[in-house]
Amino acid sequence: MYSRRGLLRNRGVLAPFFFTILILLMSNCKSVQKHDDDVMDEVKSILAPADGGEFECIENSSGTFILCSNRLKVDPLTPNQLLKFLVLNKKSNKITYRNSITGGYVNWIDNERIEFYSQPGIIPDGKNQNDYIKVYNVVTEENLTKSVFLSGKNK
């Protein structure tokens, strides 16, 4: 065992070692933060409109993906506003899917799927709203209509 006096005597040898480890840990944290900042800058450039509007991001239930979309301003003169959205993979820190729709919505429906709807105008006979709602699986990258998804024909 080491005596207290022996540890004090070796402090001069151990201090540079601990200082080096501390510097390496701090520089690694800054590198990760810088990478995250770069991705968020890209998200802002894609989603934030020129007039300085805002966007919001919502994680899936497991926290592995983030759905970000621009916030629409309610304007009666332009009811079919463009909604831009993207999915960010937190593990790879990359944008895995991006799209834009008019007069619709986008949200998580479960841990792996988002649902988005673009207002079609007049729906023809034989079709319903579910034929225009898309379900996108962020893991398998499969894109289906909600009608097909609900019928189970995608399996």
KOLRO-162132 format. One record per residue (C-alpha): residue number from 1; y, z, x; residue in one letter. Coordinates in steps of 0.2 Angstrom, whole numbers, plus 2048, in hexadecimal, padded with zeros to 3 digits. Each point is the difference from the previous one (the first is absolute). Layout:
<voke k="NUM" py="Y" pz="Z" px="X" r="A"/>
...
***
This chain:
<voke k="1" py="800" pz="800" px="800" r="M"/>
<voke k="2" py="812" pz="7FE" px="805" r="Y"/>
<voke k="3" py="80B" pz="80F" px="803" r="S"/>
<voke k="4" py="811" pz="800" px="7F9" r="R"/>
<voke k="5" py="807" pz="7FF" px="812" r="R"/>
<voke k="6" py="7F6" pz="7F1" px="803" r="G"/>
<voke k="7" py="807" pz="7F7" px="7F1" r="L"/>
<voke k="8" py="812" pz="804" px="805" r="L"/>
<voke k="9" py="7FD" pz="7FA" px="812" r="R"/>
<voke k="10" py="7F9" pz="7EF" px="7F9" r="N"/>
<voke k="11" py="80E" pz="7FE" px="7F4" r="R"/>
<voke k="12" py="809" pz="7F4" px="80C" r="G"/>
<voke k="13" py="7F1" pz="7F5" px="801" r="V"/>
<voke k="14" py="7FE" pz="7FF" px="7ED" r="L"/>
<voke k="15" py="812" pz="7FE" px="7FB" r="A"/>
<voke k="16" py="801" pz="7EE" px="805" r="P"/>
<voke k="17" py="7F0" pz="7FC" px="7F7" r="F"/>
<voke k="18" py="805" pz="807" px="7F0" r="F"/>
<voke k="19" py="811" pz="7F8" px="802" r="F"/>
<voke k="20" py="7F8" pz="7EF" px="802" r="T"/>
<voke k="21" py="7F5" pz="803" px="7F1" r="I"/>
<voke k="22" py="80F" pz="805" px="7F5" r="L"/>
<voke k="23" py="80A" pz="7F0" px="806" r="I"/>
<voke k="24" py="7F1" pz="7F5" px="7FC" r="L"/>
<voke k="25" py="7FE" pz="808" px="7EE" r="L"/>
<voke k="26" py="813" pz="7FE" px="7FD" r="M"/>
<voke k="27" py="801" pz="7EE" px="805" r="S"/>
<voke k="28" py="7F1" pz="7FB" px="7F6" r="N"/>
<voke k="29" py="808" pz="808" px="7F0" r="C"/>
<voke k="30" py="810" pz="7F6" px="803" r="K"/>
<voke k="31" py="7F5" pz="7F0" px="802" r="S"/>
<voke k="32" py="7F8" pz="803" px="7EF" r="V"/>
<voke k="33" py="810" pz="804" px="7F8" r="Q"/>
<voke k="34" py="808" pz="7F1" px="807" r="K"/>
<voke k="35" py="7F2" pz="7F5" px="7F9" r="H"/>
<voke k="36" py="801" pz="808" px="7EF" r="D"/>
<voke k="37" py="813" pz="7FD" px="801" r="D"/>
<voke k="38" py="7FD" pz="7ED" px="804" r="D"/>
<voke k="39" py="7F4" pz="7FE" px="7F1" r="V"/>
<voke k="40" py="80D" pz="809" px="7F4" r="M"/>
<voke k="41" py="80E" pz="7F5" px="807" r="D"/>
<voke k="42" py="7F5" pz="7F1" px="7FB" r="E"/>
<voke k="43" py="7FC" pz="807" px="7EF" r="V"/>
<voke k="44" py="813" pz="802" px="7FD" r="K"/>
<voke k="45" py="804" pz="7EF" px="806" r="S"/>
<voke k="46" py="7F3" pz="7F9" px="7F3" r="I"/>
<voke k="47" py="804" pz="80B" px="7F1" r="L"/>
<voke k="48" py="812" pz="806" px="801" r="A"/>
<voke k="49" py="80C" pz="7F3" px="7F8" r="P"/>
<voke k="50" py="810" pz="7FB" px="809" r="A"/>
<voke k="51" py="80A" pz="80B" px="7F4" r="D"/>
<voke k="52" py="7F9" pz="80F" px="808" r="G"/>
<voke k="53" py="7F3" pz="804" px="7F2" r="G"/>
<voke k="54" py="7F2" pz="80C" px="803" r="E"/>
<voke k="55" py="7ED" pz="800" px="800" r="F"/>
<voke k="56" py="7F3" pz="80C" px="7FD" r="E"/>
<voke k="57" py="7EF" pz="803" px="808" r="C"/>
<voke k="58" py="7F1" pz="809" px="7F8" r="I"/>
<voke k="59" py="7F0" pz="804" px="809" r="E"/>
<voke k="60" py="7EE" pz="7FD" px="7F8" r="N"/>
<voke k="61" py="7F7" pz="810" px="7FC" r="S"/>
<voke k="62" py="7F7" pz="801" px="811" r="S"/>
<voke k="63" py="810" pz="7FD" px="80A" r="G"/>
<voke k="64" py="7F9" pz="7F0" px="809" r="T"/>
<voke k="65" py="80B" pz="7F3" px="7F8" r="F"/>
<voke k="66" py="812" pz="800" px="7FA" r="I"/>
<voke k="67" py="807" pz="7F5" px="7F3" r="L"/>
<voke k="68" py="813" pz="7FC" px="802" r="C"/>
<voke k="69" py="80B" pz="7F7" px="7F3" r="S"/>
<voke k="70" py="812" pz="7FD" px="7FE" r="N"/>
<voke k="71" py="809" pz="80A" px="7F2" r="R"/>
<voke k="72" py="806" pz="7F4" px="7F2" r="L"/>
<voke k="73" py="811" pz="803" px="7F9" r="K"/>
<voke k="74" py="801" pz="7FF" px="7ED" r="V"/>
<voke k="75" py="80B" pz="7F2" px="7FD" r="D"/>
<voke k="76" py="800" pz="7F8" px="7EE" r="P"/>
<voke k="77" py="807" pz="7F0" px="807" r="L"/>
<voke k="78" py="7F1" pz="7FD" px="80B" r="T"/>
<voke k="79" py="7F1" pz="808" px="7F8" r="P"/>
<voke k="80" py="7F3" pz="7F6" px="80B" r="N"/>
<voke k="81" py="805" pz="807" px="810" r="Q"/>
<voke k="82" py="7F6" pz="7FD" px="810" r="L"/>
<voke k="83" py="7F4" pz="80F" px="805" r="L"/>
<voke k="84" py="7FA" pz="7FF" px="812" r="K"/>
<voke k="85" py="7F2" pz="80B" px="805" r="F"/>
<voke k="86" py="7F4" pz="803" px="80F" r="L"/>
<voke k="87" py="7F1" pz="80A" px="805" r="V"/>
<voke k="88" py="800" pz="809" px="811" r="L"/>
<voke k="89" py="7F0" pz="805" px="808" r="N"/>
<voke k="90" py="804" pz="811" px="808" r="K"/>
<voke k="91" py="7F2" pz="800" px="80D" r="K"/>
<voke k="92" py="805" pz="7EF" px="807" r="S"/>
<voke k="93" py="812" pz="802" px="7FC" r="N"/>
<voke k="94" py="801" pz="7EE" px="7FA" r="K"/>
<voke k="95" py="805" pz="7F8" px="7F0" r="I"/>
<voke k="96" py="7F0" pz="7F9" px="7F8" r="T"/>
<voke k="97" py="807" pz="7F8" px="7F0" r="Y"/>
<voke k="98" py="810" pz="7FB" px="7F9" r="R"/>
<voke k="99" py="806" pz="7F7" px="7F1" r="N"/>
<voke k="100" py="80E" pz="7FE" px="7F3" r="S"/>
<voke k="101" py="800" pz="7FF" px="7EE" r="I"/>
<voke k="102" py="80D" pz="7FE" px="7F2" r="T"/>
<voke k="103" py="803" pz="80C" px="7F1" r="G"/>
<voke k="104" py="7F1" pz="80A" px="804" r="G"/>
<voke k="105" py="7F9" pz="810" px="808" r="Y"/>
<voke k="106" py="7F4" pz="806" px="80E" r="V"/>
<voke k="107" py="7F7" pz="810" px="802" r="N"/>
<voke k="108" py="7F0" pz="808" px="806" r="W"/>
<voke k="109" py="7F1" pz="800" px="7F3" r="I"/>
<voke k="110" py="7F4" pz="809" px="80C" r="D"/>
<voke k="111" py="7FE" pz="804" px="812" r="N"/>
<voke k="112" py="7FC" pz="7EE" px="805" r="E"/>
<voke k="113" py="809" pz="7F5" px="7F3" r="R"/>
<voke k="114" py="811" pz="7FC" px="7FB" r="I"/>
<voke k="115" py="805" pz="7F7" px="7F0" r="E"/>
<voke k="116" py="80F" pz="7F5" px="7FE" r="F"/>
<voke k="117" py="807" pz="7F6" px="7F2" r="Y"/>
<voke k="118" py="80C" pz="7F1" px="7FF" r="S"/>
<voke k="119" py="807" pz="7FC" px="7EF" r="Q"/>
<voke k="120" py="7F9" pz="7EF" px="7FB" r="P"/>
<voke k="121" py="80B" pz="7FB" px="7F2" r="G"/>
<voke k="122" py="7F6" pz="7FA" px="7F1" r="I"/>
<voke k="123" py="7EE" pz="805" px="801" r="I"/>
<voke k="124" py="7F5" pz="7F1" px="7F9" r="P"/>
<voke k="125" py="7F3" pz="802" px="7F3" r="D"/>
<voke k="126" py="7EF" pz="806" px="807" r="G"/>
<voke k="127" py="809" pz="80B" px="80E" r="K"/>
<voke k="128" py="807" pz="811" px="800" r="N"/>
<voke k="129" py="80A" pz="80B" px="80B" r="Q"/>
<voke k="130" py="7F1" pz="805" px="80B" r="N"/>
<voke k="131" py="7FF" pz="7EE" px="805" r="D"/>
<voke k="132" py="811" pz="801" px="809" r="Y"/>
<voke k="133" py="7FD" pz="811" px="808" r="I"/>
<voke k="134" py="7F9" pz="7FF" px="811" r="K"/>
<voke k="135" py="7F5" pz="80D" px="808" r="V"/>
<voke k="136" py="800" pz="800" px="813" r="Y"/>
<voke k="137" py="7F4" pz="80A" px="80B" r="N"/>
<voke k="138" py="809" pz="806" px="810" r="V"/>
<voke k="139" py="7EF" pz="803" px="809" r="V"/>
<voke k="140" py="7F6" pz="7F0" px="7FC" r="T"/>
<voke k="141" py="810" pz="7F5" px="7FD" r="E"/>
<voke k="142" py="7F9" pz="7FA" px="7F0" r="E"/>
<voke k="143" py="80D" pz="7FA" px="7F3" r="N"/>
<voke k="144" py="7FA" pz="7FE" px="7ED" r="L"/>
<voke k="145" py="807" pz="800" px="7EF" r="T"/>
<voke k="146" py="7FF" pz="810" px="7F7" r="K"/>
<voke k="147" py="7F5" pz="7F7" px="7F3" r="S"/>
<voke k="148" py="7F3" pz="7FB" px="80D" r="V"/>
<voke k="149" py="801" pz="812" px="808" r="F"/>
<voke k="150" py="7FD" pz="808" px="7EF" r="L"/>
<voke k="151" py="7F2" pz="7F5" px="7FC" r="S"/>
<voke k="152" py="7F7" pz="805" px="810" r="G"/>
<voke k="153" py="7FD" pz="7EE" px="805" r="K"/>
<voke k="154" py="807" pz="803" px="811" r="N"/>
<voke k="155" py="7F0" pz="809" px="806" r="K"/>
***
